[in-house]
Amino acid sequence: MASYATDPRCTAMAEALVPLLRRNCPEGAGGFGGSYQVNLDDEEAVGLGGVELIRAAMRKAARQLGWKVTTIGMIGTRHGTMVVVQDVREVPEEHQGVLNDAVNDRMRAALHKVWGEPGPAPVQRGSVALMTQEFRAAVATGSA
């Protein structure tokens, strides 16, 4: 596999991603528990340098925030190209409650949608659709 560590496209993309990843961490969790997922059209991902370059940029950005990461990059899913980065560090006790609440909020919002409950869904920070829009905007600004 090619290394993208010194690729200027990877560096520019990582710089654009740092604030997005930071903002997606649960509020009050001390920067722990973050994750970021984008779903792109396959052609769009290729135009940005491919799934491996995007994964490398996500890893690079996450490591700048001190995350220990795991990444996933898949092409041709029913959602197109899917790229994910997740902070897998051990969470200190003082942040456990905040992270548990954030996970519960996400689950509640997902179940509201799946069950088709009436009324507006609970506000969900960090939806994949929103992350993908932010990613597109950040990458377009970074390459302009």
N, C-alpha and C positions, 0 to 999 in steps of 0.2 A: 504494500500500500504506500502511496506517495505521501511525503510529509508536507504539510501545508504551513508549518511553523513560521517560515520566512516569507510566505506568499503575501504580497501586499493586499490582495483581495481579502484574505483571511484576517489580516491585521485590521484593516478598515472595518470589516464586518464585526469583528470582536469589539472594537471600540464603540461602535454603534449599539451593540447589544448589552454592554455593561449596565447602563442605567435601566434598561428594560428588565433585566434579570433582577437587579437590586429592588426595583419597584414591585416585582411579583412575589417577593418574600412576604409571608404573613406579617402584618403590622404588629410590632411589639415582640417579635420572635428573635431579635438580635441578629438578623441576617441568616438564620437557619431555616431549613425547610422549603427552600425555593425550588421551583421547577419552571420549565418553559417549553412550550410545544408550538410548532408551526406546521400547518398543513398547506402545501403549495401545489399548484398544478405541476405535473412532471416537467413540462417544457420550461416553466418558470424557474424551477430548481436548477435545471441544466443551464439556463441563461445566467444564473447567479454563480455558477462554477461547479454545480453538482452537489449531491447529498453529502459526500465526504468533506468537501470544503465547508459547507454549512455546519456540519457536525464539529469540525475542527474549530471553527470560529466560536461556536457555542461553548466548547470545552475551554478555549482560551479565555473567553469573557468570564465564565464561571470561576475559573481558577484565579482570575484577578480579584474576585470577591472572596477568595479563600475557601471556595466550595471544594469538597471531594465529590467527583462527579461520576455519573454513569450516563451514557448517551445511547440513543437509538436513532437509526436512520433507515427508513424503508421507502423504496420506490414502488410505484404502481399499486398502492393500496386503494381501497374504495374511496379514500379521501385524497388521493394523489400521492405526493411525496410527503412523508411525515418525518419530522426531525424533533427529537426531544432531548433535553438535558435536565438532570435532576441532582440536587444536592443530597448526598447520602451520608453526610457526617453524623456522628452520634450527637444527639441534641442534649444540651445541658438541662438538668432538672428544672432550673428556673424558667425555661422556655417551653417545657412540655405542655403545660396547660393551654398556652396560646396556640401552639401547633395543633393540639387535639381539637380545640374549638374551631380552628380554620378547616380542618379535615371534616368535622361535623357539618359546618356551614356548606362546604362543597357538596357533601353527600345529600344534605337536605335540598339544595337547589337542583341536583341531578334527579332525585326522586320526585320532586315536584313536577319536573318536566316529563319524566317517564310515566307517572301516574296520571298525567293530564289534569292536575288539580286546577280548579277555577282560580281566577285572579292572577295578578302578576307574580312571577317567580321571585323568590328572594334574590336580592341583588348579589350577583356573583362576580367578584373581582377575579380577573385572570382567566376568562373563558378562552378557549382555543381560538375562536373566531376573532376576539379582540387582540390576542397575542399575535396572530397572523397579520392583522391589519397594522399593528404597531411595528412589527418586524419589517413589513414591506415599506412603510414610511421611513423607518430608520435607515434601512439599506439604501433606499433611493436617495435620501439626503446625504448619506455617507459617500455615495459614488458620484454625487453631482459636482 
